[in-house]
Amino acid sequence: MTLLDGNALAGRLDDLLGWDATASPVRCTHCGLADLLATAAVYATAMGTVVRCHGCGGVLLTVVDGAEGRTWLGMPGLSAVEMRRA
Ligand SMILES: [Zn+2]
């Protein structure tokens, strides 16, 4: 397992969502902390990526790659994500 900061997600989330969500403020469902996703702790393994809140350690987001180009993006610990309108 490799521990990275939230900035490591920038390219991956841009590929999946079409925008860099690491620059966005997010709110943790577990503790209510609101901060940039870039400040979260990213744990990368061969099985997938788990992103944890830097305040409480709760799971904010998961990314798991499967066969045939499929990816599952889970957001069990994000109660809000701030996005900019164009
Ligand atoms: Zn938290």
PDB file of the backbone (N, CA, C, O) and the ligand in Angstrom, with CONECT records:
HET     ZN  A 101       1
ATOM      1  N   MET A   1       0.844  -1.186   0.000  1.00  0.00           N
ATOM      2  CA  MET A   1       0.000   0.000   0.000  1.00  0.00           C
ATOM      3  C   MET A   1       0.883   1.240   0.000  1.00  0.00           C
ATOM      4  O   MET A   1       1.892   1.311   0.702  1.00  0.00           O
ATOM      5  N   THR A   2       0.481   2.199  -0.795  1.00  0.00           N
ATOM      6  CA  THR A   2       1.231   3.443  -0.897  1.00  0.00           C
ATOM      7  C   THR A   2       0.361   4.590  -0.401  1.00  0.00           C
ATOM      8  O   THR A   2      -0.775   4.749  -0.847  1.00  0.00           O
ATOM      9  N   LEU A   3       0.895   5.393   0.527  1.00  0.00           N
ATOM     10  CA  LEU A   3       0.174   6.557   1.041  1.00  0.00           C
ATOM     11  C   LEU A   3       0.589   7.797   0.262  1.00  0.00           C
ATOM     12  O   LEU A   3       1.771   8.128   0.176  1.00  0.00           O
ATOM     13  N   LEU A   4      -0.410   8.478  -0.307  1.00  0.00           N
ATOM     14  CA  LEU A   4      -0.164   9.682  -1.102  1.00  0.00           C
ATOM     15  C   LEU A   4      -1.078  10.789  -0.586  1.00  0.00           C
ATOM     16  O   LEU A   4      -1.972  10.529   0.219  1.00  0.00           O
ATOM     17  N   ASP A   5      -0.857  12.026  -1.046  1.00  0.00           N
ATOM     18  CA  ASP A   5      -1.826  13.073  -0.707  1.00  0.00           C
ATOM     19  C   ASP A   5      -2.863  13.169  -1.820  1.00  0.00           C
ATOM     20  O   ASP A   5      -2.723  12.563  -2.883  1.00  0.00           O
ATOM     21  N   GLY A   6      -3.902  13.943  -1.547  1.00  0.00           N
ATOM     22  CA  GLY A   6      -5.039  14.005  -2.462  1.00  0.00           C
ATOM     23  C   GLY A   6      -4.693  14.486  -3.856  1.00  0.00           C
ATOM     24  O   GLY A   6      -5.426  14.209  -4.806  1.00  0.00           O
ATOM     25  N   ASN A   7      -3.583  15.204  -3.995  1.00  0.00           N
ATOM     26  CA  ASN A   7      -3.198  15.677  -5.325  1.00  0.00           C
ATOM     27  C   ASN A   7      -2.914  14.527  -6.286  1.00  0.00           C
ATOM     28  O   ASN A   7      -2.971  14.699  -7.503  1.00  0.00           O
ATOM     29  N   ALA A   8      -2.607  13.356  -5.735  1.00  0.00           N
ATOM     30  CA  ALA A   8      -2.337  12.191  -6.577  1.00  0.00           C
ATOM     31  C   ALA A   8      -3.577  11.767  -7.362  1.00  0.00           C
ATOM     32  O   ALA A   8      -3.463  11.041  -8.349  1.00  0.00           O
ATOM     33  N   LEU A   9      -4.744  12.207  -6.938  1.00  0.00           N
ATOM     34  CA  LEU A   9      -5.998  11.842  -7.609  1.00  0.00           C
ATOM     35  C   LEU A   9      -6.331  12.736  -8.798  1.00  0.00           C
ATOM     36  O   LEU A   9      -7.227  12.417  -9.580  1.00  0.00           O
ATOM     37  N   ALA A  10      -5.633  13.831  -8.939  1.00  0.00           N
ATOM     38  CA  ALA A  10      -6.032  14.856  -9.905  1.00  0.00           C
ATOM     39  C   ALA A  10      -6.250  14.300 -11.309  1.00  0.00           C
ATOM     40  O   ALA A  10      -7.313  14.496 -11.898  1.00  0.00           O
ATOM     41  N   GLY A  11      -5.260  13.618 -11.836  1.00  0.00           N
ATOM     42  CA  GLY A  11      -5.378  13.108 -13.198  1.00  0.00           C
ATOM     43  C   GLY A  11      -6.447  12.036 -13.327  1.00  0.00           C
ATOM     44  O   GLY A  11      -7.189  11.984 -14.308  1.00  0.00           O
ATOM     45  N   ARG A  12      -6.507  11.183 -12.311  1.00  0.00           N
ATOM     46  CA  ARG A  12      -7.471  10.081 -12.354  1.00  0.00           C
ATOM     47  C   ARG A  12      -8.913  10.584 -12.322  1.00  0.00           C
ATOM     48  O   ARG A  12      -9.750  10.134 -13.103  1.00  0.00           O
ATOM     49  N   LEU A  13      -9.198  11.518 -11.417  1.00  0.00           N
ATOM     50  CA  LEU A  13     -10.567  12.056 -11.338  1.00  0.00           C
ATOM     51  C   LEU A  13     -10.909  12.890 -12.566  1.00  0.00           C
ATOM     52  O   LEU A  13     -12.058  12.916 -13.005  1.00  0.00           O
ATOM     53  N   ASP A  14      -9.918  13.563 -13.112  1.00  0.00           N
ATOM     54  CA  ASP A  14     -10.157  14.311 -14.347  1.00  0.00           C
ATOM     55  C   ASP A  14     -10.538  13.349 -15.474  1.00  0.00           C
ATOM     56  O   ASP A  14     -11.433  13.636 -16.268  1.00  0.00           O
ATOM     57  N   ASP A  15      -9.858  12.218 -15.536  1.00  0.00           N
ATOM     58  CA  ASP A  15     -10.198  11.210 -16.558  1.00  0.00           C
ATOM     59  C   ASP A  15     -11.621  10.678 -16.358  1.00  0.00           C
ATOM     60  O   ASP A  15     -12.366  10.522 -17.326  1.00  0.00           O
ATOM     61  N   LEU A  16     -11.999  10.400 -15.103  1.00  0.00           N
ATOM     62  CA  LEU A  16     -13.298   9.787 -14.810  1.00  0.00           C
ATOM     63  C   LEU A  16     -14.452  10.788 -14.866  1.00  0.00           C
ATOM     64  O   LEU A  16     -15.524  10.476 -15.386  1.00  0.00           O
ATOM     65  N   LEU A  17     -14.232  11.987 -14.333  1.00  0.00           N
ATOM     66  CA  LEU A  17     -15.317  12.951 -14.182  1.00  0.00           C
ATOM     67  C   LEU A  17     -15.291  14.081 -15.208  1.00  0.00           C
ATOM     68  O   LEU A  17     -16.297  14.753 -15.435  1.00  0.00           O
ATOM     69  N   GLY A  18     -14.143  14.276 -15.816  1.00  0.00           N
ATOM     70  CA  GLY A  18     -14.018  15.362 -16.779  1.00  0.00           C
ATOM     71  C   GLY A  18     -13.616  16.683 -16.144  1.00  0.00           C
ATOM     72  O   GLY A  18     -13.642  17.718 -16.811  1.00  0.00           O
ATOM     73  N   TRP A  19     -13.247  16.669 -14.874  1.00  0.00           N
ATOM     74  CA  TRP A  19     -12.758  17.861 -14.178  1.00  0.00           C
ATOM     75  C   TRP A  19     -11.918  17.407 -12.984  1.00  0.00           C
ATOM     76  O   TRP A  19     -12.075  16.297 -12.475  1.00  0.00           O
ATOM     77  N   ASP A  20     -11.035  18.283 -12.560  1.00  0.00           N
ATOM     78  CA  ASP A  20     -10.147  17.967 -11.439  1.00  0.00           C
ATOM     79  C   ASP A  20     -10.841  18.264 -10.119  1.00  0.00           C
ATOM     80  O   ASP A  20     -10.869  19.406  -9.662  1.00  0.00           O
ATOM     81  N   ALA A  21     -11.396  17.234  -9.518  1.00  0.00           N
ATOM     82  CA  ALA A  21     -12.153  17.409  -8.278  1.00  0.00           C
ATOM     83  C   ALA A  21     -11.259  17.661  -7.069  1.00  0.00           C
ATOM     84  O   ALA A  21     -11.764  18.038  -6.012  1.00  0.00           O
ATOM     85  N   THR A  22      -9.962  17.467  -7.191  1.00  0.00           N
ATOM     86  CA  THR A  22      -9.093  17.676  -6.023  1.00  0.00           C
ATOM     87  C   THR A  22      -9.032  19.144  -5.619  1.00  0.00           C
ATOM     88  O   THR A  22      -8.693  19.452  -4.476  1.00  0.00           O
ATOM     89  N   ALA A  23      -9.350  20.049  -6.529  1.00  0.00           N
ATOM     90  CA  ALA A  23      -9.354  21.482  -6.215  1.00  0.00           C
ATOM     91  C   ALA A  23     -10.678  21.923  -5.601  1.00  0.00           C
ATOM     92  O   ALA A  23     -10.858  23.101  -5.290  1.00  0.00           O
ATOM     93  N   SER A  24     -11.594  20.993  -5.426  1.00  0.00           N
ATOM     94  CA  SER A  24     -12.920  21.314  -4.905  1.00  0.00           C
ATOM     95  C   SER A  24     -13.014  21.089  -3.403  1.00  0.00           C
ATOM     96  O   SER A  24     -12.485  20.104  -2.888  1.00  0.00           O
ATOM     97  N   PRO A  25     -13.684  21.996  -2.697  1.00  0.00           N
ATOM     98  CA  PRO A  25     -13.995  21.728  -1.291  1.00  0.00           C
ATOM     99  C   PRO A  25     -15.026  20.594  -1.204  1.00  0.00           C
ATOM    100  O   PRO A  25     -15.984  20.546  -1.974  1.00  0.00           O
ATOM    101  N   VAL A  26     -14.808  19.699  -0.260  1.00  0.00           N
ATOM    102  CA  VAL A  26     -15.748  18.603  -0.030  1.00  0.00           C
ATOM    103  C   VAL A  26     -16.063  18.545   1.465  1.00  0.00           C
ATOM    104  O   VAL A  26     -15.289  19.034   2.287  1.00  0.00           O
ATOM    105  N   ARG A  27     -17.206  17.942   1.814  1.00  0.00           N
ATOM    106  CA  ARG A  27     -17.580  17.803   3.220  1.00  0.00           C
ATOM    107  C   ARG A  27     -17.642  16.329   3.575  1.00  0.00           C
ATOM    108  O   ARG A  27     -18.283  15.535   2.887  1.00  0.00           O
ATOM    109  N   CYS A  28     -16.965  15.975   4.662  1.00  0.00           N
ATOM    110  CA  CYS A  28     -16.920  14.594   5.147  1.00  0.00           C
ATOM    111  C   CYS A  28     -18.239  14.246   5.846  1.00  0.00           C
ATOM    112  O   CYS A  28     -18.687  14.967   6.738  1.00  0.00           O
ATOM    113  N   THR A  29     -18.840  13.155   5.438  1.00  0.00           N
ATOM    114  CA  THR A  29     -20.078  12.685   6.054  1.00  0.00           C
ATOM    115  C   THR A  29     -19.855  12.264   7.508  1.00  0.00           C
ATOM    116  O   THR A  29     -20.742  12.408   8.349  1.00  0.00           O
ATOM    117  N   HIS A  30     -18.673  11.750   7.787  1.00  0.00           N
ATOM    118  CA  HIS A  30     -18.388  11.177   9.102  1.00  0.00           C
ATOM    119  C   HIS A  30     -18.198  12.238  10.193  1.00  0.00           C
ATOM    120  O   HIS A  30     -18.748  12.110  11.286  1.00  0.00           O
ATOM    121  N   CYS A  31     -17.409  13.299   9.890  1.00  0.00           N
ATOM    122  CA  CYS A  31     -17.088  14.280  10.935  1.00  0.00           C
ATOM    123  C   CYS A  31     -17.513  15.704  10.587  1.00  0.00           C
ATOM    124  O   CYS A  31     -17.454  16.594  11.436  1.00  0.00           O
ATOM    125  N   GLY A  32     -17.942  15.923   9.344  1.00  0.00           N
ATOM    126  CA  GLY A  32     -18.405  17.244   8.956  1.00  0.00           C
ATOM    127  C   GLY A  32     -17.315  18.194   8.489  1.00  0.00           C
ATOM    128  O   GLY A  32     -17.609  19.322   8.094  1.00  0.00           O
ATOM    129  N   LEU A  33     -16.057  17.756   8.528  1.00  0.00           N
ATOM    130  CA  LEU A  33     -14.952  18.600   8.082  1.00  0.00           C
ATOM    131  C   LEU A  33     -15.134  18.974   6.617  1.00  0.00           C
ATOM    132  O   LEU A  33     -15.425  18.112   5.788  1.00  0.00           O
ATOM    133  N   ALA A  34     -14.967  20.243   6.296  1.00  0.00           N
ATOM    134  CA  ALA A  34     -15.005  20.715   4.912  1.00  0.00           C
ATOM    135  C   ALA A  34     -13.625  21.218   4.540  1.00  0.00           C
ATOM    136  O   ALA A  34     -13.088  22.118   5.184  1.00  0.00           O
ATOM    137  N   ASP A  35     -13.056  20.637   3.503  1.00  0.00           N
ATOM    138  CA  ASP A  35     -11.715  21.018   3.069  1.00  0.00           C
ATOM    139  C   ASP A  35     -11.540  20.565   1.626  1.00  0.00           C
ATOM    140  O   ASP A  35     -12.381  19.841   1.092  1.00  0.00           O
ATOM    141  N   LEU A  36     -10.461  20.986   1.001  1.00  0.00           N
ATOM    142  CA  LEU A  36     -10.186  20.573  -0.368  1.00  0.00           C
ATOM    143  C   LEU A  36      -9.932  19.071  -0.411  1.00  0.00           C
ATOM    144  O   LEU A  36      -9.304  18.515   0.490  1.00  0.00           O
ATOM    145  N   LEU A  37     -10.421  18.420  -1.457  1.00  0.00           N
ATOM    146  CA  LEU A  37     -10.179  16.983  -1.606  1.00  0.00           C
ATOM    147  C   LEU A  37      -8.679  16.699  -1.695  1.00  0.00           C
ATOM    148  O   LEU A  37      -8.227  15.614  -1.331  1.00  0.00           O
ATOM    149  N   ALA A  38      -7.917  17.670  -2.178  1.00  0.00           N
ATOM    150  CA  ALA A  38      -6.465  17.507  -2.287  1.00  0.00           C
ATOM    151  C   ALA A  38      -5.792  17.280  -0.934  1.00  0.00           C
ATOM    152  O   ALA A  38      -4.671  16.774  -0.887  1.00  0.00           O
ATOM    153  N   THR A  39      -6.454  17.646   0.170  1.00  0.00           N
ATOM    154  CA  THR A  39      -5.851  17.479   1.497  1.00  0.00           C
ATOM    155  C   THR A  39      -6.096  16.094   2.089  1.00  0.00           C
ATOM    156  O   THR A  39      -5.575  15.779   3.159  1.00  0.00           O
ATOM    157  N   ALA A  40      -6.880  15.271   1.408  1.00  0.00           N
ATOM    158  CA  ALA A  40      -7.205  13.937   1.916  1.00  0.00           C
ATOM    159  C   ALA A  40      -6.014  12.993   1.763  1.00  0.00           C
ATOM    160  O   ALA A  40      -5.097  13.252   0.983  1.00  0.00           O
ATOM    161  N   ALA A  41      -6.043  11.910   2.509  1.00  0.00           N
ATOM    162  CA  ALA A  41      -5.001  10.879   2.421  1.00  0.00           C
ATOM    163  C   ALA A  41      -5.442   9.829   1.411  1.00  0.00           C
ATOM    164  O   ALA A  41      -6.562   9.323   1.484  1.00  0.00           O
ATOM    165  N   VAL A  42      -4.578   9.506   0.484  1.00  0.00           N
ATOM    166  CA  VAL A  42      -4.890   8.554  -0.583  1.00  0.00           C
ATOM    167  C   VAL A  42      -4.066   7.289  -0.368  1.00  0.00           C
ATOM    168  O   VAL A  42      -2.837   7.336  -0.312  1.00  0.00           O
ATOM    169  N   TYR A  43      -4.763   6.153  -0.246  1.00  0.00           N
ATOM    170  CA  TYR A  43      -4.092   4.872  -0.081  1.00  0.00           C
ATOM    171  C   TYR A  43      -4.288   4.081  -1.366  1.00  0.00           C
ATOM    172  O   TYR A  43      -5.405   3.697  -1.710  1.00  0.00           O
ATOM    173  N   ALA A  44      -3.192   3.847  -2.066  1.00  0.00           N
ATOM    174  CA  ALA A  44      -3.257   3.161  -3.359  1.00  0.00           C
ATOM    175  C   ALA A  44      -2.726   1.740  -3.224  1.00  0.00           C
ATOM    176  O   ALA A  44      -1.635   1.519  -2.697  1.00  0.00           O
ATOM    177  N   THR A  45      -3.509   0.783  -3.705  1.00  0.00           N
ATOM    178  CA  THR A  45      -3.080  -0.607  -3.737  1.00  0.00           C
ATOM    179  C   THR A  45      -3.374  -1.157  -5.132  1.00  0.00           C
ATOM    180  O   THR A  45      -3.980  -0.484  -5.965  1.00  0.00           O
ATOM    181  N   ALA A  46      -2.941  -2.371  -5.365  1.00  0.00           N
ATOM    182  CA  ALA A  46      -3.217  -3.007  -6.652  1.00  0.00           C
ATOM    183  C   ALA A  46      -4.710  -3.241  -6.842  1.00  0.00           C
ATOM    184  O   ALA A  46      -5.181  -3.330  -7.976  1.00  0.00           O
ATOM    185  N   MET A  47      -5.458  -3.343  -5.750  1.00  0.00           N
ATOM    186  CA  MET A  47      -6.897  -3.611  -5.829  1.00  0.00           C
ATOM    187  C   MET A  47      -7.726  -2.356  -6.049  1.00  0.00           C
ATOM    188  O   MET A  47      -8.861  -2.433  -6.521  1.00  0.00           O
ATOM    189  N   GLY A  48      -7.163  -1.199  -5.709  1.00  0.00           N
ATOM    190  CA  GLY A  48      -7.912   0.035  -5.877  1.00  0.00           C
ATOM    191  C   GLY A  48      -7.351   1.136  -4.993  1.00  0.00           C
ATOM    192  O   GLY A  48      -6.299   0.993  -4.369  1.00  0.00           O
ATOM    193  N   THR A  49      -8.080   2.227  -4.960  1.00  0.00           N
ATOM    194  CA  THR A  49      -7.653   3.409  -4.215  1.00  0.00           C
ATOM    195  C   THR A  49      -8.720   3.771  -3.193  1.00  0.00           C
ATOM    196  O   THR A  49      -9.912   3.777  -3.501  1.00  0.00           O
ATOM    197  N   VAL A  50      -8.284   4.072  -1.975  1.00  0.00           N
ATOM    198  CA  VAL A  50      -9.176   4.517  -0.917  1.00  0.00           C
ATOM    199  C   VAL A  50      -8.712   5.900  -0.468  1.00  0.00           C
ATOM    200  O   VAL A  50      -7.532   6.107  -0.186  1.00  0.00           O
ATOM    201  N   VAL A  51      -9.641   6.833  -0.406  1.00  0.00           N
ATOM    202  CA  VAL A  51      -9.328   8.202  -0.002  1.00  0.00           C
ATOM    203  C   VAL A  51      -9.982   8.439   1.352  1.00  0.00           C
ATOM    204  O   VAL A  51     -11.189   8.259   1.511  1.00  0.00           O
ATOM    205  N   ARG A  52      -9.170   8.847   2.330  1.00  0.00           N
ATOM    206  CA  ARG A  52      -9.662   9.035   3.697  1.00  0.00           C
ATOM    207  C   ARG A  52      -9.568  10.491   4.125  1.00  0.00           C
ATOM    208  O   ARG A  52      -8.647  11.210   3.735  1.00  0.00           O
ATOM    209  N   CYS A  53     -10.524  10.911   4.925  1.00  0.00           N
ATOM    210  CA  CYS A  53     -10.567  12.254   5.506  1.00  0.00           C
ATOM    211  C   CYS A  53      -9.335  12.473   6.380  1.00  0.00           C
ATOM    212  O   CYS A  53      -8.973  11.604   7.174  1.00  0.00           O
ATOM    213  N   HIS A  54      -8.689  13.633   6.237  1.00  0.00           N
ATOM    214  CA  HIS A  54      -7.513  13.910   7.076  1.00  0.00           C
ATOM    215  C   HIS A  54      -7.918  14.291   8.492  1.00  0.00           C
ATOM    216  O   HIS A  54      -7.068  14.359   9.381  1.00  0.00           O
ATOM    217  N   GLY A  55      -9.203  14.539   8.713  1.00  0.00           N
ATOM    218  CA  GLY A  55      -9.659  14.895  10.047  1.00  0.00           C
ATOM    219  C   GLY A  55     -10.003  13.694  10.908  1.00  0.00           C
ATOM    220  O   GLY A  55      -9.612  13.627  12.073  1.00  0.00           O
ATOM    221  N   CYS A  56     -10.729  12.750  10.339  1.00  0.00           N
ATOM    222  CA  CYS A  56     -11.220  11.618  11.135  1.00  0.00           C
ATOM    223  C   CYS A  56     -10.804  10.246  10.606  1.00  0.00           C
ATOM    224  O   CYS A  56     -10.984   9.239  11.291  1.00  0.00           O
ATOM    225  N   GLY A  57     -10.258  10.201   9.414  1.00  0.00           N
ATOM    226  CA  GLY A  57      -9.840   8.915   8.854  1.00  0.00           C
ATOM    227  C   GLY A  57     -10.963   8.152   8.173  1.00  0.00           C
ATOM    228  O   GLY A  57     -10.730   7.059   7.658  1.00  0.00           O
ATOM    229  N   GLY A  58     -12.169   8.694   8.155  1.00  0.00           N
ATOM    230  CA  GLY A  58     -13.288   8.033   7.489  1.00  0.00           C
ATOM    231  C   GLY A  58     -13.068   7.953   5.985  1.00  0.00           C
ATOM    232  O   GLY A  58     -12.392   8.797   5.397  1.00  0.00           O
ATOM    233  N   VAL A  59     -13.646   6.929   5.374  1.00  0.00           N
ATOM    234  CA  VAL A  59     -13.496   6.745   3.928  1.00  0.00           C
ATOM    235  C   VAL A  59     -14.372   7.763   3.205  1.00  0.00           C
ATOM    236  O   VAL A  59     -15.589   7.792   3.386  1.00  0.00           O
ATOM    237  N   LEU A  60     -13.735   8.598   2.384  1.00  0.00           N
ATOM    238  CA  LEU A  60     -14.448   9.590   1.588  1.00  0.00           C
ATOM    239  C   LEU A  60     -14.838   9.037   0.232  1.00  0.00           C
ATOM    240  O   LEU A  60     -15.961   9.239  -0.230  1.00  0.00           O
ATOM    241  N   LEU A  61     -13.912   8.341  -0.405  1.00  0.00           N
ATOM    242  CA  LEU A  61     -14.070   7.988  -1.807  1.00  0.00           C
ATOM    243  C   LEU A  61     -13.260   6.736  -2.109  1.00  0.00           C
ATOM    244  O   LEU A  61     -12.201   6.518  -1.521  1.00  0.00           O
ATOM    245  N   THR A  62     -13.759   5.918  -3.025  1.00  0.00           N
ATOM    246  CA  THR A  62     -13.017   4.740  -3.469  1.00  0.00           C
ATOM    247  C   THR A  62     -13.029   4.680  -4.994  1.00  0.00           C
ATOM    248  O   THR A  62     -13.986   5.108  -5.640  1.00  0.00           O
ATOM    249  N   VAL A  63     -11.966   4.149  -5.547  1.00  0.00           N
ATOM    250  CA  VAL A  63     -11.872   3.930  -6.992  1.00  0.00           C
ATOM    251  C   VAL A  63     -11.351   2.516  -7.202  1.00  0.00           C
ATOM    252  O   VAL A  63     -10.265   2.171  -6.737  1.00  0.00           O
ATOM    253  N   VAL A  64     -12.128   1.706  -7.901  1.00  0.00           N
ATOM    254  CA  VAL A  64     -11.727   0.324  -8.181  1.00  0.00           C
ATOM    255  C   VAL A  64     -11.846   0.077  -9.674  1.00  0.00           C
ATOM    256  O   VAL A  64     -12.894   0.318 -10.274  1.00  0.00           O
ATOM    257  N   ASP A  65     -10.764  -0.405 -10.267  1.00  0.00           N
ATOM    258  CA  ASP A  65     -10.763  -0.733 -11.687  1.00  0.00           C
ATOM    259  C   ASP A  65     -11.067  -2.209 -11.866  1.00  0.00           C
ATOM    260  O   ASP A  65     -10.539  -3.059 -11.148  1.00  0.00           O
ATOM    261  N   GLY A  66     -11.923  -2.502 -12.832  1.00  0.00           N
ATOM    262  CA  GLY A  66     -12.263  -3.874 -13.157  1.00  0.00           C
ATOM    263  C   GLY A  66     -11.877  -4.213 -14.580  1.00  0.00           C
ATOM    264  O   GLY A  66     -11.156  -3.469 -15.245  1.00  0.00           O
ATOM    265  N   ALA A  67     -12.365  -5.335 -15.025  1.00  0.00           N
ATOM    266  CA  ALA A  67     -12.080  -5.797 -16.381  1.00  0.00           C
ATOM    267  C   ALA A  67     -12.857  -4.973 -17.400  1.00  0.00           C
ATOM    268  O   ALA A  67     -13.823  -4.285 -17.071  1.00  0.00           O
ATOM    269  N   GLU A  68     -12.413  -5.064 -18.622  1.00  0.00           N
ATOM    270  CA  GLU A  68     -13.116  -4.478 -19.762  1.00  0.00           C
ATOM    271  C   GLU A  68     -13.277  -2.961 -19.649  1.00  0.00           C
ATOM    272  O   GLU A  68     -14.272  -2.403 -20.110  1.00  0.00           O
ATOM    273  N   GLY A  69     -12.301  -2.300 -19.037  1.00  0.00           N
ATOM    274  CA  GLY A  69     -12.314  -0.847 -18.963  1.00  0.00           C
ATOM    275  C   GLY A  69     -13.323  -0.264 -17.995  1.00  0.00           C
ATOM    276  O   GLY A  69     -13.633   0.925 -18.066  1.00  0.00           O
ATOM    277  N   ARG A  70     -13.844  -1.089 -17.083  1.00  0.00           N
ATOM    278  CA  ARG A  70     -14.828  -0.584 -16.119  1.00  0.00           C
ATOM    279  C   ARG A  70     -14.136  -0.060 -14.866  1.00  0.00           C
ATOM    280  O   ARG A  70     -13.124  -0.596 -14.416  1.00  0.00           O
ATOM    281  N   THR A  71     -14.712   0.998 -14.323  1.00  0.00           N
ATOM    282  CA  THR A  71     -14.234   1.579 -13.071  1.00  0.00           C
ATOM    283  C   THR A  71     -15.428   1.867 -12.187  1.00  0.00           C
ATOM    284  O   THR A  71     -16.449   2.373 -12.653  1.00  0.00           O
ATOM    285  N   TRP A  72     -15.300   1.542 -10.900  1.00  0.00           N
ATOM    286  CA  TRP A  72     -16.355   1.849  -9.935  1.00  0.00           C
ATOM    287  C   TRP A  72     -15.844   2.968  -9.036  1.00  0.00           C
ATOM    288  O   TRP A  72     -14.815   2.840  -8.374  1.00  0.00           O
ATOM    289  N   LEU A  73     -16.588   4.060  -9.033  1.00  0.00           N
ATOM    290  CA  LEU A  73     -16.269   5.209  -8.196  1.00  0.00           C
ATOM    291  C   LEU A  73     -17.301   5.264  -7.072  1.00  0.00           C
ATOM    292  O   LEU A  73     -18.491   5.456  -7.321  1.00  0.00           O
ATOM    293  N   GLY A  74     -16.839   5.095  -5.843  1.00  0.00           N
ATOM    294  CA  GLY A  74     -17.726   5.161  -4.685  1.00  0.00           C
ATOM    295  C   GLY A  74     -17.448   6.427  -3.896  1.00  0.00           C
ATOM    296  O   GLY A  74     -16.296   6.838  -3.762  1.00  0.00           O
ATOM    297  N   MET A  75     -18.495   7.044  -3.377  1.00  0.00           N
ATOM    298  CA  MET A  75     -18.324   8.263  -2.578  1.00  0.00           C
ATOM    299  C   MET A  75     -19.100   8.137  -1.273  1.00  0.00           C
ATOM    300  O   MET A  75     -19.993   8.938  -0.997  1.00  0.00           O
ATOM    301  N   PRO A  76     -18.759   7.124  -0.464  1.00  0.00           N
ATOM    302  CA  PRO A  76     -19.542   6.861   0.742  1.00  0.00           C
ATOM    303  C   PRO A  76     -19.389   7.918   1.832  1.00  0.00           C
ATOM    304  O   PRO A  76     -20.228   8.000   2.729  1.00  0.00           O
ATOM    305  N   GLY A  77     -18.336   8.722   1.768  1.00  0.00           N
ATOM    306  CA  GLY A  77     -18.107   9.671   2.844  1.00  0.00           C
ATOM    307  C   GLY A  77     -18.152  11.128   2.417  1.00  0.00           C
ATOM    308  O   GLY A  77     -17.701  12.007   3.150  1.00  0.00           O
ATOM    309  N   LEU A  78     -18.694  11.387   1.234  1.00  0.00           N
ATOM    310  CA  LEU A  78     -18.811  12.771   0.778  1.00  0.00           C
ATOM    311  C   LEU A  78     -20.262  13.202   0.867  1.00  0.00           C
ATOM    312  O   LEU A  78     -21.108  12.710   0.121  1.00  0.00           O
ATOM    313  N   SER A  79     -20.549  14.113   1.771  1.00  0.00           N
ATOM    314  CA  SER A  79     -21.928  14.609   1.868  1.00  0.00           C
ATOM    315  C   SER A  79     -22.146  15.793   0.945  1.00  0.00           C
ATOM    316  O   SER A  79     -23.287  16.145   0.646  1.00  0.00           O
ATOM    317  N   ALA A  80     -21.054  16.420   0.484  1.00  0.00           N
ATOM    318  CA  ALA A  80     -21.190  17.524  -0.468  1.00  0.00           C
ATOM    319  C   ALA A  80     -19.863  17.737  -1.193  1.00  0.00           C
ATOM    320  O   ALA A  80     -18.786  17.552  -0.627  1.00  0.00           O
ATOM    321  N   VAL A  81     -19.974  18.129  -2.453  1.00  0.00           N
ATOM    322  CA  VAL A  81     -18.814  18.489  -3.275  1.00  0.00           C
ATOM    323  C   VAL A  81     -19.157  19.828  -3.926  1.00  0.00           C
ATOM    324  O   VAL A  81     -20.180  19.963  -4.597  1.00  0.00           O
ATOM    325  N   GLU A  82     -18.282  20.818  -3.716  1.00  0.00           N
ATOM    326  CA  GLU A  82     -18.506  22.118  -4.350  1.00  0.00           C
ATOM    327  C   GLU A  82     -17.980  22.080  -5.780  1.00  0.00           C
ATOM    328  O   GLU A  82     -16.840  21.683  -6.020  1.00  0.00           O
ATOM    329  N   MET A  83     -18.820  22.496  -6.731  1.00  0.00           N
ATOM    330  CA  MET A  83     -18.432  22.531  -8.136  1.00  0.00           C
ATOM    331  C   MET A  83     -18.684  23.933  -8.677  1.00  0.00           C
ATOM    332  O   MET A  83     -19.585  24.635  -8.220  1.00  0.00           O
ATOM    333  N   ARG A  84     -17.890  24.322  -9.640  1.00  0.00           N
ATOM    334  CA  ARG A  84     -18.018  25.630 -10.278  1.00  0.00           C
ATOM    335  C   ARG A  84     -18.833  25.491 -11.553  1.00  0.00           C
ATOM    336  O   ARG A  84     -18.581  24.615 -12.379  1.00  0.00           O
ATOM    337  N   ARG A  85     -19.804  26.361 -11.695  1.00  0.00           N
ATOM    338  CA  ARG A  85     -20.563  26.388 -12.956  1.00  0.00           C
ATOM    339  C   ARG A  85     -19.725  27.107 -14.009  1.00  0.00           C
ATOM    340  O   ARG A  85     -18.953  28.015 -13.700  1.00  0.00           O
ATOM    341  N   ALA A  86     -19.893  26.686 -15.242  1.00  0.00           N
ATOM    342  CA  ALA A  86     -19.151  27.318 -16.338  1.00  0.00           C
ATOM    343  C   ALA A  86     -19.730  28.679 -16.664  1.00  0.00           C
ATOM    344  O   ALA A  86     -19.235  29.362 -17.561  1.00  0.00           O
TER     345      ALA A  86
HETATM  346 ZN    ZN A 101     -13.939  13.250   8.489  1.00  0.00          ZN2+
END
